[in-house]
Amino acid sequence: MPVAARTPRRPRLTARAWIHAQSWAIRRLHSMHRTRSASHLETGTLGEREALFHLRLHGYIVVARRWKSAKFRGDLDLVAWHGSTLCFIEVKTRTHRDAFAAELAVDHEKQRVLRRLARAYMQRIPAPRRPSTARFDVVSLYLTPGIASNDTWPEFVLNQGAFEWA
């Protein structure tokens, strides 16, 4: 009987390498296609996408993006599980560093809006499955130009438990 030729096995990507590959591919696609929108909205969208991949690398499981309620204004940028804690994540993106940190843009009014939206989100979860702990995180993201190309390389500051429920 003839021996069948074996095809060489391709090395398996680790989860970390796969997330980096996804982030790189989406970044490349974004650089090829620019939409005609307000630049600050485009910056915010890009920042939320970069934050999603960054959080996945740090063990977060993202379950919702840009969640909105029919009753209240505003949206939750990201909702994710970090272990057994449900996290409501606000992403603040800047194209350069300023005298004030990006997370300072989450003032008392914004915190009030986020708390209201988080309560609405929690009410949609059946009572037996509601998490016992939840927190608010703020991701500050600075898009700085890449050294060797026109790509932007994000710099992250993750503030876990940035503010409380009350």
Salt bridges, closest charged atoms under 4 A:
GLU42 OE2 - HIS30 NE2 3.59
GLU42 OE2 - ARG34 NH1 3.12
GLU48 OE1 - ARG66 NE 3.01
GLU50 OE1 - ARG27 NH2 2.87
GLU90 OE2 - LYS92 NZ 3.42
GLU90 OE2 - LYS110 NZ 3.67
GLU109 OE2 - ARG73 NH2 2.82
GLU109 OE2 - ARG112 NH2 2.63
ASP137 OD1 - ARG135 NE 2.80
GLU155 OE2 - ARG97 NH2 2.51
